Amino acid sequence: MRGRLGLLFLMGLTGCTTVNVAALPSVRDTREVFVTTSDVPGPYQSLGLVQTTRKGVLLFGFADPAGTDLEGGLRESLIPEVRRMGGDGIMNVRFHQTQYGLPTRILFALLFFIPLPSQVTLSGEVVRLGAGTPPPPFEAPSR
């Protein structure tokens, strides 16, 4: 019992801040695909709008085996769709992710037999850059 309380206390200390950062390592396709939440400066051709949704559950309030976080949604759903459409990247990206507060996560860690539903939806406009137009510069998230 005492060890379980200590574990809950440690979990509470580590989960005080949520930062969603998406790192996109290259997979099999070597084409670089840019992702931006704003417009692209310079000429481009719009290939259409795309929206992807990943659904799953959070086990024990924290474990995400389905990859319903932003990184999983980008890497496994949105980027392959941009490549399939023949785009250089996607602009005006908007996202919606199910997020739970720390008290809810701790409660569902205790009620481990009840998974929390989780979902991430990403949408944006797939574009092909015009000749000589560089992709938007990568900007690290500010903290």
N, C-alpha and C positions, 0 to 999 in steps of 0.2 A: 504494500500500500504506500509506504513512504517513498519507494523508488518511483512509483507511478506519479506521485505528486511532484517529485523532482523533475521527471520527464516533462510533465505538463508545464511546469515553471520555465524550463529551458525552451520549450516550444513557444511559449508566450513571449519570451525575450527575443527570439530570432525572427518572429513574424510581425514586428511593429511597423515595418515599412515595405511597401510594394513598389517595385520599379520594373516597368515593362520595357525591356530593351530587346530588339530583335537583331541577332547576328545571322547573316546569311552566307554560310560557306558554300563554295561551289560543289555541286553534286556531280552528275555525269555530264550534263550539258555545260560546255565551257563558256558559253555566251554570258557575258555580264548583263544582268537585268537591274535597272535602277528602280527605286521605289521612292516616291516623294509625296508629301501631303500638300504640295502647292503646284502651281503651274510650271511649265517648262519654258524657259526663255529661248526664243528662237523658233524657227519653223519646224512643224511636225505634222504627221498624218495620223488622224484618229482612226484606230481599228475597231473601236467599239467599247462599250461598258462591260465590266465583268464584276460579278459578286460571287463569293464563295463562303460557305458556312461549314464549320466543323462542330460536331456535337459529340458529347461524351459525358463522363462523370468524374468527379473528384473522389477518390477513395481515401478514407480516413481524414477527410477534410483538406488534404494537401496534395496527395499523389495524383498526377494527371496522365494516365496511360494513353489516352486518346490524342494527346497533343492539342488541347483546346486553348493553348496560350497564344499570344501574338506571334511568337517565333514559329511555332508549329503550323499555325494558319498560313503564315507567309511562305515558309519553306515547302510545305507539303501540299498546299492547295492553290494559293494565288500565283506564285512564281511559275509553276508548271503550266498554268492556264495562260499566262502571258507568253511563255515560250511557244505553246501550242498555237496561239494566234499569230505568231511571228513578230511580236512587238519587241522593241528595245527596252521598254520599261512601262511603268504604270504611274500616272500622276493623279493628283487630287484624291489620294487614298483616304478612306474613312474606315474606322473600325469600331466595333462594339464587342466588348468581352464581358462575360459574366464574371463579376467579382463579389467575393464575400468578405466581410469583416473578420477580424481575428476572433472575436467571441463565437461567431457562427462556425468558423473552422475548428475551433477547439471543441465546441459542442459535438460536431459531427465526427471528430476524432474519437471522442468518448463513445458515441453511437456509431461505431465502425461498421455496423451491418447495414446502415442507411447511407448510400452514396449521394453526393450533392450533384445535381445536374449542372453541366457546364457547356458553354457555347462561345465561339468566336465567329464573327461575321466581318469580312473585309470586302470593300468595294472600291472601284476606281475606274479610270479611263486608260485603256491600253493604247500606247502610242508608238509610232515608228519615227525616229528623229530624221530631220531633213539632212541633206548632204552638208557636212562640215559643222553640224550642230553638236557640241559636246554634251554629254549627259550632265545633269545637275550635280554640283559638288556634294560629296558626302559630308553631312554635319553630324557630329556626335551629339547625343542628347544632353541637354544642359541639366545640371543637378542643383 
